[in-house]
Amino acid sequence: MSPFITTDTARSRAKIALLLLGSAAVMAAGAANAASPHSDVPTFVVKYSAASLTTDAGVNDLYRRIMYAAKRVCPDPSIRDFDARRQVEECRNQAVARAIRQIDNSQLAALYAVRSKNG
């Protein structure tokens, strides 16, 4: 399991906190693999319960929150800097893809595949 996913087993229902790494980790070669929770890389924690992924509404809600988190850790640059905009879009795409892989839920992966294909 990735060091960026933590499970709180002290509670009756397990909550998993997923850290989305920001643009500094994605844009620097290999930094995403080397980053630790203690680095100064922008992160955003998305908490969810495994039980919430048993419903379509729960899966859709988590997907929406992952997209929001990616926008927070990879903020928009100046509108006139097209290269920076491309890098931000790549940062967001990689952050979302990494989160989906880490969660490893077939319904969430299917939703991601449909949404990322359609834009």
Sequence and secondary structure as in RCSB ss.txt:
>XXXX:A:sequence
MSPFITTDTARSRAKIALLLLGSAAVMAAGAANAASPHSDVPTFVVKYSAASLTTDAGVNDLYRRIMYAAKRVCP
DPSIRDFDARRQVEECRNQAVARAIRQIDNSQLAALYAVRSKNG
>XXXX:A:secstr
  TTEEEETTSSS EEEEEEE HHHHHSTTHHHH  TTSSS EEEEEEEGGGGGSHHHHHHHHHHHHHHHHHHS 
   TT HHHHHHHHHHHHHHHHHHHHHH  HHHHHHHHHHHHH 
